[in-house]
């Protein structure tokens, strides 16, 4: 007993710790994960980094910098005809994601046609659906500002809507540092087909419009909450008067319109005369905390208008109630911590509240998750779990809107906007977080407001990118077929140029992940990287795979780190090859064809180069691209000409005119190449530069106000390239002949740059009459061609990710043996039995290369799960049968197994992560004779395995503590 007790104790500790971790861990980065797992974000850190990219040479962000930049772009002359190398606005193709949303702070439902909805993306503009969310479309990609945070509709004329721009929901930092700056209020009178800025709001006071309200019976009466003050219009927006001289976050008319409420920081205000005059409410200062730092969100009870609720960002979430129309409030709930999942609250960022229109006792509050009360807020029960999205609502709640016919009996539908787009609950009373049928529905169908930080692609046409709170995503050939490779906040990425199975992404603060199976799952490869474990890096930190030696990667934190076994080692070794100097590293470039030539830039404007970067101790030489003209400016990108390594381009942040610099002699001399006169780039941050692979004199830059191009090495810049939308373009990169734009608010766009008569990347010459060169560098337009999978097409359409898109397809589809005539996203459909990419024979006509067979009666394995006779496979998991082995090697004693999370029932037994683990042991799966579920090594037994579990549990808890301290705020 004495010998067994420690083992049993360790088992209890380990099991309890693992259970605690799975439910309570912050949205942070576990040591390994599989596709579908989600990890968190840090909006404060993201905001501060984006602010740093916008600071000028004096360290300031001019409040009118974005407006001036857009006006400058408007004045640039249009070219009458595109030249051979020009890209044009209309030639961009949006590739998604349409099935994975982005941050939404505003939703409006048509009062009489509830299948018509409008929604605003904070970086992606206004979208509309007329079929209840089955498909969305953007209304105006070139509206003067796409940072939409508020939407309201005229209740008497639903063709009239108002949109407030600018995302001003962040406290504690100068407004110039906020994420998305606006340009006042826009109005439409035709249901959203056209929008025009209200001239009365073309002022700095309306740069951040956080909320709008329209009077329910006198719609010419409007209220606008802004970071500057509270404003009122009585002539439908033609003019505005100051209603209260204080920053406001929220404003609401009462259901009758006779009164109004406004929420500020730590306090609320009420009006008894429809917004004309205002007084401070009392009672919102209970529980301590600063009056001026806690965001207040408000909601009226429609069935009892004297009841008003307030959700206050204090003590991780405080709920107050007023029964006198908002004049006095009483605290009804504190301590539930609905703004906090265990790593700090963020109620200044995500704070939403809703009251049942038919019952004033039913309230929903939203922070990271959603919580429901049926007793006037006294108790709250969690009804969503971000880890389960899209089966449950995504994280970070911003807006909650009722169906216009909501009656609490026959119509109980409510819409929710969050960082993952738009979700719906058909029955708001029963929707839950843990029931078998959760009741949540994602409405992200063609809804393209994803905010990318970066992207990359490989020769096989695979495209991935890191996003704000929607993970690192993989393009599957369809706008609606994107999949998540890594959860939480994504960042930079790299794709192996020789092996499409190897993809690399990151979670914030340099937590690098590797996929060796095309994005189905990833493992951490940063455990030995000090700047990652210490979070000593930018929030979105640069990583770059060596294009010449894909087993080598460089990563930028405080130091520059190199791994020479990034592809082969279970936990790669990292070596610092450049000491910390000049701030965190923000940009890395490696010369194609010469791995010794490496350039790096920092957030404080320093630039260094090495010509012996593969040596043990490289020599770094400081560079001064802009000399005294660029002190302290954020280096956003560095690009080395692949054909002339002494030619290097450096781009900078800040609202300046000289943000692009070029050297043709390895850094001895520099020249600003922002153009001049009518051909000058707008004075806005330049975030990325790409060189046309077929013509080194053709340059493309992604800026705060779109894409521009130069055909004379930066001497002049042309405005036809200002697409693909009026949106920030964070990164440009080429996938063969295709230019890809990763935008922060409108997903990704592509445009072909191959022209008639030019050689495509695959060596095919475009014949006379051919019109373009497709995503894989293949000429199309009237000629029979071979696709990447070598299928002969008898049509002129060919997609490298789908094979031939028209009949007949006479060969294979990806690796599937097709007995049908149609192939979609690498899977055969509409035919007989096929073989999936993983080699499993399907007896159904549907097969998914990422998940295996999607229907029952699968006769082989389910990914790596051994399915017994009679079992079925759903989303990569065996169900209905005898015990099975999960992808992670865990033996399940129940009939349910999930490849993303391991066994979901029963008692898991640990399996080896990879063959050849530390200690010299190989994998010994639990179903093998003598297997104990652990790595088989000499002298290792069950006791050692249990000790490993306990130590792993302890390390996990320590990591949570470290994340809390280092990140401060995380969701």
N, C-alpha and C positions, 0 to 999 in steps of 0.2 A: 504493500500500500504506500509506503513512504517513497518508493522509487516511482510509483505511478502518479502520485499526487501532483508533483511539479508538472508532469506532462499534461495531466488533465487541466490543471490551472492555466497552463500556457494555451491550451486549446480554447478554454473559455474566454481568456483574454483576447486571443486572436479573433475568434468568431465574433465576439462582441464588438471589438474594434472595427472589424470589416463592416459589420452591419451599421455601426455608427457612421463610419466614413461614407458608405453608399448613400445614406439619407441626409446627413448633415454637412457633408463637405461643401465648401464654397464652390462656385462655378470656376474652378481652377484647373490645374493640369495634373491628372493622375499619371502614374508612371507608364502605363500603356493603355490603349483603348482601341475599340473597334468602331467601324463606321456606324453612325447613329447615336453614339454617346455624345453628350454635349458638355461644353465647358464654358466658363464665364467670361465676363467682360469687365472693364474698368473704365467707365465713362470719364471720370475725372482725369486719369492719366492720359487717355486718348485726347481729351480736349486740350490739355496743356501742351502735348506734343504738336498738335495741329496749330496751336497758337504760336509756338516757336517757329514753325515753318513760315509764318506770315509776318514776322517782325522785320522791320527795315534796318538799315545800317545804324540807326540811332536806337534800336531796340524797341521801337513803337510799331503799332498797327494802326495806320490812319483810318479813322472811322468811315471815310468816304472812299477808301482805296478800291474796293470792289466795284462800286458804282462808277468811278472814273475809268477803271479798266474796261468795263462793259461799254461805256460810251466811246472809248477809244476804238474798240473793236468795231462798233457800228460805223465809225467814220472811215474805216479802211475800205478802199475801192473794191468792188466786185469785179472778178475777171469775166469778160464776155463769153469766153469758151475755155473749158479746161484743156490744158496741154496733156501730152501723153503720160506724164508722171503725176498729174494732179489727182487728188481724191476729192470727191464732192460730197455735199451734204446728203443728197439722196442716195448715194451709193453705199452708205453705211448699212450694215445689217445687224440688228439687235439679236444676240444669241442667248439672252436670259441673264440670270435665272428668272423664270416665270413662276416656278413652283416654290421658291424660297424668297420670302419677303425681305423687308427692311424696316427701318424705324418709321412708325406712323403715329402722328399725334392728333389727327383730325379725321372724322368720319361724318358724313351727312347722308340721311336717307330721305328719298322723295316722300312727301307727306301722303300722297294718294297712289303712287305707283311704287310700292316698297321694294320691287325687284331692281329699281334704279338707285344706285348708291354712288357717291363721290368720296374719294379718300385723298389725303395729302401726304406725300412722302417728304420728310424733312430735307432731303437732297434730290428728290426725284420728281417733284411737281405734282400736278393734279391728275387723278385717274378716275375713270367712270366705268360702271358696269350697268347693263340693262337686263341682266338675267340672274340677278341675285348673287353675283360673284363667281359664276361659272367661267367667265372670261372678262378681263379688264383691258382697257386701252388708255394710253396717255392722251391727254387733251391738247397740250401745247408744249412740245419739247423745247420750243424757243421762246416761251414766256420769259419776260425780262428777269425773273428770279424763280428758281425751282425749290427754294427752301420754305416749303409750306408747312406751317405749324397750326393754323387755325382755319376752319371752314364753317360758314353758316349759310342758311338758306332763307329766303324771303317766304314766310308762311302763307302769304296771299298770292305770290307769283313764283312758283318753284323754278322758273327759268332764270331767276335772279339769284346769284350766289356771290359771296364775298370771301376772299382768301387773304389771310394775314401771313406775311412772310417773315422769316428770321426766327431762329430757335434760341430764345432768351431764357432758358430754364436752368441756368447754372449760377449758383451763388458763390461769393467769396473770391471771384476773379474779375478783373476789369472786363467789361462787356466786349472789348475788342478781342478777347481770347476765346469767346464762345465758338461753338462748332460751326453753325451755319448762319451767315448774315443775310438779312432780307432787304427788300426794296419797297417797303410800304404795303399797302392793301390793294388788291386787284379785284375787279368786278366783271361779271359776265351777265348778259341779259338774254343769252340764247342757250341756257342749260350747260354752258361750259365749252361750247365750240370755239369761242374767242374770248380772250381776256385782255383787259386794259388796266393799267395802273391808274388809281385815283390820283390825279395831280395834287390834290390836297395832302397826300401822304408821301410825296416825294421829298421827304425831309429826313434828317438824321434821327429825329425823335421817333420815327416809325421804322427804324432799322430792325427792331426786334418786336414783332407783334405776337404776343404769347396766346391771347385769346380774344375772340370776338363774340358779341351777343347782339341779337336782333330782337326788337320788341315783338311780342306775339300778336298784337292787334294793330300796332302802328309801326310797320316795318321800315319807315323812313328814319326811325329812331334807332341809332346804333351806338354801341359801347365798344371801346378797344382798350385792352390791357396791354401795356408795353413796358419795356425795361426803363423807359424814361418817365412815364406817368400814365394816368388814366384819362382817356379822351372820350368825348361825346359828339355825335353828329345827329342833327335833327332834319337833315335834308339828303338822306340816303348816301352819305359819304362825300357830298360835294364840298363840304367844309367841316372843320372840327374845332371844338373848343376844349380847353383844359378843364377836366372835371375834378381831378385831384392830383396835386403835384408830388406823387410818390410812385415808385416802381410797383407795378402790379403783375401778378402771374395768372390770375383767373378773374373772370367777370361773368355774372349770370343775371338775367332778368327773372323775376318770380314768375310762376305759371300764369298769373293774371296780368303781369306787366306793370302793376302799380308800384312795385318795389324792385330793388336790385341789390346784389351783393358783389363784393370784390375781395379777392384774396391777395395779400402781399406776402412779405416775409415776416412771419411771426405774428401777424395780426390780420384782421379782416375789417371791412367797412360796409356799412349799409346805407341805402338810399330809400327814403319814403316817397320820393317824387320822380320815379322812373329814371333815376340817374342824374338828375339836375344838381342835387347837393348830396354831400356824403358826411357821415359821422363814423367814428371808430367804434367797433363792437368791443365788448368786454368779455373776459373769461377765458381767453385763449392762451393765457400765460401760466397755466397750471403745470406742475411737474418740473419747473425750472427750465433752464436753457435761455439762450439769448432771443429777445423779441425779434431782432432784425436778421435772423439767419435761417429761420425755419419756414419753408414753403408751405402755403396754405391752399388747399383745393376745396371747393365748395359744391354742394348739391342741394337743390330744393326737393321737397316731397310734393309731387304734383297733386296728390289726393288730399294733402293737408299742408297748404302753402306756408303756414307759419312755422313749419318744421324745416330747419336747415341743418345739414351736417357739414362738418369741416374735418378734413384729413390733414394733420399737421406733421411735418417732418421734425419731430422731436421725440427722443427716447425710443428710436427705432419704430415710431409710428404711434401717434395719438389720435383718437377719434373723439370728436366733440359733437354735441347736439344743442340746437337752440329751438325753443318752442314759441319764441316771440318774434319770428321773422328775421332773426339774425342779430338782434340788438344785444343779447347776452347769450353766452355759451356755457355749457357744463361738460366737464370731462366724463365720458362714458366708458372709454376703454384705453388702457395703457398696459404695456407689458407683453402684449401678444407678439410684438416685433414683426409686424407684417412688412416692414421695409428691409428686413435683415434675414439672410439665409445662413448666417454663421460667420461671415467675414466682414461685417460692417454694413450699416444701412446706407441707402442712397436715395432718400425720399426727395431730394432736390432734383433728381433726374427722372425717376419714375414714381408718379403719384397720381392716382385716379380714384374717383369715387362716383357711385351711382346709387340712387334710391328708387325702389320699386314705384312705378307711377300709380299703382293701385293700393299699396300698403306701405305706410311710412315706417313700419318696423323692420322692413327687409332692406338691408343695405349691403353693398359690395364695395370693398376697398381693394385697390391694387397697388402693390409695390413691385417686387420681383415676381411674386406669384399673386393670385387672386384669393380673397377671403370673403366669406358670406356670413352675415348675421341675420337672425330672424327675431331678435329681441331688442331692436333699436340700438345695436352696436355693443351691448354689454358683453356678449361672447361672439367670437369669430371662429369660423371653421375654414380651413384651407380647401379650395375647390379647383386649383390647378397645380400642376407640377411641371416646371420648365424642362426637367430632365426627360419627360415623355413626349415633348413636342416632335411632330405635329399631332400626335394623338391627344395631347393636351395643349393648352395655350402656351405659346412661347413666353420667354421671360420679358420682364420690364414693361409694365402696364402704363399706358399713357392716356387712353380715352375709352369711355364706355358709353354706348348709345343704344337706346331702346328702339325696337321696331315701332313705327308710328301707330300701328293698330294694337299695341300691347294692351291686353286686358286681364292678364293674370290667369286666364282659364283656357281659352282656345288659342290665343296668341301669347307666347311666353319667350319670344325670340329677343336676344340681345347681341350686339356686335361689340367687339373688343379690338382696339388697336394697340400694338406693342412693338418691340424691336424685331419681331418676326413677321410683321405685316398685319393681316386682318384675320380674325377668328370669329366664329359664331357659335352660340349656344342656343339650340332650338327650345330648350326648356331650362331656363335659368335657375329654376328651383331644384332640379335634380342633377344638373351638371356637376361633376365631381372630380377629385384628384386620384382616387384609388379604386373606383368601382370597375367592374368588368367592362361595362359600356360607359366610357367617360362622358360622352355626350358633346364633345368638342369637335368642331369642323374647321379646318383651315380653308380660307377663301382665297388663297394665293394661287391664282390660275391666270398666268399671263401678267401678273402684277410685278412689274420690273423696277423696284426701287432699292435694290440691294446696294450697299455701300462697300465697295472694294477698297482695300488699302494697297493691294498689289496683285500681280498675276504672272504667269509663265506658261510655256508650252513646249512640246517636244516635236521631233520630226514625224512622229506617228499621228500628229494632230490632236493630242491630248492637251487640254487647257485646264488649269486650275487657278484658283485665286483665293486670297485671304480677305475676309470681310469683317465689318463691325457686327459683333455678336451673332453672326450666322455661320461661323466656322470657316474652315478652308474647304472650298467647294470644287467639285469636279464636273466639267462639261461632258455630257454623254451624247452629244449630237442633236439634242432637242432642247428647245427653250424650256420645256416642262420636265426635262429629265435630268436636271442637275442633282447631284448627290453630295452628301456631306462626308468629307474625308477626316476632318478634325473639327471638334466643337469649339464653342466660345468665340472669342475674338481671334481672327486669323491675322496674318501679316504678310511678310514676304514669302516667296516660295521658290523652289528650283525643281527642274525636271531633268532627269538623266537623258542626255542627248543620244545615248546608244541603246538604252534599255527602257522601254515604255512602262515597265512594271515598277520602276523606282521613281517615286515622287517624294518631295520634301516640303514640309510646311512648318509653321510655328504657331504657338500660342504666345500671348504677350510676354514681354521681357525675355525673349530669346529661348523659349522652351521649344526646341526643335524636335520635330517628329518625322519619322521615316516610314514610308509604305513600300513594301516589296511586292505587292500584289495589285498594282494599278489603282490603289486608293480604297480598297475594301477595308483595310485596317491599317493602323499605324502603331509604332512603338516609339517611346522617347529615346532620343540619341543625345540628350543634353545632360544626363546625370553627372557626367564627369566634366562639365563645362562650368567653371566657377562663376563667370558673369551671369549665367542663367540661374544657377542655384542661389546666388546672392541678389538676383534681380538688379545687377549693375549694368543696365543698358537702357536704351530708349524703349518706350512701351512697344512700338513697332520697330524692331531692330533688323538691320540688313543681314541676310544670309545669301551666299552665292556658291553654287556648285562650279567647280573648275570645268570649263567647257572642253578642255583638252584631256583631263584625267578625272573622270567622274567618280573615282574613289576619294577625291579630295574636296573638302568644303572649307570656305572661309566664313567666319561669323563675327559680327561686330558688336561689341559691348563697350565697356570702358577701354578694353584692350582689343586687339585684333587676334582672333584665334584660328588655328588651322587644325583640321583633322585629316589624316591621310588614310583613314580606314572607315570613313563615314558610311560606306556601302557594305562593308564586309564584317565589321565587328558588332557583336551584340550590344556592347556599350563602347562606342568609339573613344579613342584617346584624343584629347584636345591640348594643344600647345600654344602658348602666347607667343606670337611672332612680332608683335609691336606693342610696346608698353603704352599705358594710358597717357594721353596728352591731347589737350585741345578739346576736351569734352567728349561725350559719347559718340561713337562712330555712327554715321547716318547713311553712308554710301560706300559701296565697294565695286571695283571693276577689275576684271582679269582679261588680259589680251587673248583673243582667240588665236591659237597657234604658238603662244609663248607664255607658259604658266609663271615664269619669273617676273613678268611685267604686271605689277599690281598697283592700283591707285586706291586710296581711301580718302573720304571726307568726313567731317564731323559736324555736329549740330551748332558749333560755335564758329564755323567758317574755315577751319584749318583743312589743308589739303596736303597729302603726302604721297610719294611714289617710291616704289622699290623695283630694282631690276634684278634682284636675286631672291625673290620671294619664296622659292622652294628650299632655300638654305636654312640651316638651323637658326641663324640669327641674321635676318635680312637687314640691310642698310636702308633707312628711310630718309628721304630728302624732302624737306618742306617745299611747298609750291605756293605761289602767290598769284593766282589767276586774275584777280581784280585789284591787286595791290591794296592801297589804302581805301579804295572805293567799296570794298566788300568786307569790312571788319565785322565779325560776329554774325554774319548772315549764315543761315542754315544751308548746308550743302545737301541738295535734294537728290542729285544723281551725278554719276560720272560714267561716261561712255568712251570706250577706246575703239577707234576705227579698226575693223578686222583686217583690212588690207594695207594699212599704214599705221603701225603701232605708235609712231611718234605723234600722231594726230589724236588729240584727246579733247573731249568736251566736258565742261563742268557747268551744272545748273544750280541756281540759288533760289531760296525763298525770299519773301519780302515783296512789298509793293514798290518795286524799283524798275527802272528802264533797262538796266544792264544785268539781267539775270542769266544770260548764256555767254560763256566764254570758251575760246578755242585756242589751242596751241598746235602748231604743225611741226614743232621741233623738240618734242618731248618735255616741254615746260620752260624752255629758255625764254621764249617770248609769248605773249598772250594778246588776244584781241577780243573785244566784245562784239558779238554777232547778233545783237538784237534788232538789226535793221535800222533804217532811218526813214523819216518822212512818212509817206503813206504806207510804206512797207515795213514799218516798225512794229514789233510785238507790243501788245498792251503792257503797261507797267504793273504786272501782277506776278505772283509766284509761278515759276516754271518748275514743274514737279518731275518731269521725265523727258528724256531725249532718246530717240531711236534713229539709226542710220539705215536707209534703204539697203537691203542686202544686194541688190542688183545695180545700185548706183550710189556710190559713196558721197556724191555731191547733193543728194536729196536727203533732207533732214526733216524730222517730225518732232514737235514738242507737245506735251500735254501740260495744260496750264489750268489755273483757277477758272478760266472762262472758255474752255474747250481746246480743240486741237488746231494747230497751225503747221504749215509746211513751207519749206524753202527749197528751191531747185538750184540755188547758187551758193551752197554751203553757208547759209545764214546771212547773206548780203541783203536779201529781201524776203519778207514773209507774206503769205497770201491768205486772204480771208475765206476762200472756199473750203478751207480746212477747219473752220471753226466748229464743225460738228463734233461728235455725232448728235449732241444736244447742248443746250445752254447749261452745261454741268461741269463740275470739276473732274478733270481727268488725272488720276493719280499715277498711272503707269501706262506706257506704250511699249509693245514688244512685237516681234515678228514670229509667226509660225509659218515657216516657209515663205510663200509669196503673200501671206495674209498679214496685214497690220491689225493688231488687236488693241483696243482701248479699254482699260479697266477704269471705270468711273466710280465716283463716290456718290452714288445716289440713283444711277440708272443702269446698273449692271454692266455687262460687257457688250461691246460692239466690234464688228470686224469689217474690213474693207480690203478687197483685192487690189494689189498694186501691179500685177503682171499685165502687160499690154500686148496687143497683136504684134507678132513678129519677134517677140522676145522669147528667150529660152526659159522654160520653167525649171524649178529646182530639181525635178525628176529627169531633166534632160529632154523632155518633150518640147518640140518647137511648135508654137501656136501657128496653125495654118491660116492662110488667107480666109477671112470670113469668121474665124473664131473671135469671140467677143471678149473673153475674160479668162482668168486663170483661177482655178478653184482653191479651196482651203488647203489642199495638199499639193499645190503647185502644178495641177494638171489643167491643160487647156480644155475649155468647154465651148460649146456653141456650134452645133451642127456636125461635129466630128465624132466618130466612134472612138472611144478611149478605153484605157484600162484603169480600173480603180486600184486603190492601195492593196486590196485583197486579190488583185489580179483577175477580177471578174470582167469578162468582156461585156460591155454595155452596148446595147443596140439603140439606146436613146442618148440624148446629149446631157443627161444629168447624172452626176456621180458624186457620192458623198463618202469621204474617206472613213467616216465612222460608221456608215450604214451599208457601204457597198453600193451597188446600183439601186437607185431609188425608183426605177421604172422597170416594167417587165420587158423581156424575160431575163431573169437572173439564172445563169446556167451553171454557176459554180458554187462556191461556199460563201457563207455570210459570217465574217469574222472567222471563228473556228467551228461554227455550227454547220452540220451537214443538213442543208435545207432540202426538203422534199416539196417545198412550196415555191411560189413565185414572188414572195414579198419578204423583205428583210427590214426590220426596224430596230435601230439602236443595238445592232449586233445580235439580234434574236430573230429566229424564223417564226413567222406567224401564218395562219390560214393554210394549214397543210397537215401532213401526217406526222408521225413521230420524228423527233430530231435529237441531236446530241448537243448538250449545252457546252459552253466554253470550259466548264470544269470537268467535262468528260462524262457527265451523267446522262444516261438515256432517259428521255422524257416520253411518257405515253400520252401526253397532252400536246396541244399545238402551240403552247406558249412557253417560252424559255427565256430567262433573264441572265445574261452573262455575269452580272454582278451578284446575283442572289441564287443562281441555279434555277431549277424548275420551280415555277410559281404555283403549280396546281398539284393535286393529289396523285397518288399511285406512282410515285417516283421509285424506281427500282434500284437506284444506286445510293450514293451518299448525299448528304445535305451539307454542302460546303465541306467541312471536316467532320461533321457529325455522322456517326454510324446509325442510320435509321433501320430499325428492325421491320420485319414484314408487317404490313398493315399500318405502319406509321405514315404520316404525311409530313410534308415540308412546307412551312409558311414563313416567308421572309427570312429564309436561311436557318430556321429552327425546326427541329423534329418535334412533332406532337402526336399524341395518340398511339402509344405503343409501350415497348419495354424501355428500360434505362438506356440512355445514349451518352455519347461523349461529345462535349461541347468543343467549339473551336479552340478554346483556351486549354483543352486537355482535361477539363474537370469531368469526373464521373458523376452523373446525376442519378439519384435514386428515385426520381419521379419522372413523369413523362413529358416534362416541359424543359426546354433547353434553348437558350438564346445566345447566338454567337457573338453578340455585342457585349453582353454582361455576364456570360457564364451561365451556370445553372440558376434558374430562377426559383426552383423548389428543391427541397431535399438538402443533402449535405455534400457540398463540393469537395473534391480532392484536387490538390494542386498538380498541374502538369508542367512540363518544361516549356518555357517560352520559345526556345529555339534549340535545335540540336547543337551539341558542342558547347554547352553552357560552362560557366566558370567552374573550375575544379576538374575539368577533363571529362565530365560525364556527358552522355548523350541523352536524348529524350527517351523516356520509358513510359509511354502512355498507360493510363490506368487499366486499359482493357488487355494489356499484354500480360502473359504469365509472369508472376513475380513482381509486377509493377506496383509501386506504392503511390503512384500519382505524383512523384517528385522526380528530380534528376538523379539518375542512377550513377552514383559515384562510390568509389571505394571507401568503406567505413561510414557510409551514410545510411541511416535507417529512419523509422517513423519518428523517433524522438527528435532527431536533427531536423526533420521536416517541420515538426510542430514548433520547434524553437525558431526556425526560419519564419514561420507565420507570425509568431509573437513579435519577433524583431521587425518584420515588415509592418506589422500593425503600429508598433511604437514609432517607426520611421515615418509612417503616414501621418500620425498625429503631430509629430514634430514639424512635418512639412506644412500641415494646416496652420499651425501656430506661426511659422515663418511667413506663410502667405498673408496671414492677417496683419502681421506687423509690417511687412514690406509693401503690401498693396494698399493697405488702409481701407479702401473701398473696393468691393468686388461684387459682381453679380453673376 
